[in-house]
Amino acid sequence: MPASDKMVFDDLVDVLADGSDANKILQFKLPAASQARLEELLQSNREGKLTDREQAELRTFEQFEHVVRLLKARVAARRAS
């Protein structure tokens, strides 16, 4: 991920970590339908059968997961301090 993207994500994560319910953030999971879709995409990826559109969709899931992990880590660190 380019450094400029990381900075943008960090700014968003800071805003969310400061102004959101920490418990809700730490307990967040993808809704069942989204999780099922992600699993379908991952299976198709393992089989080498993703279309260009599905590859883009999988990248979106990956970026989303990255932001959620950053956010959860930031919230957990602020709770600990």
Buried (B, 14 or more C-beta within 10 A) or exposed (E): EEEEEEEEBEEEBBEBBEEEEBEEBEEEEBEEEEEEBBEEBEEBEEEEEBEEEBEEBBEEBEEEEBBBEBBBEBBEEEEEE
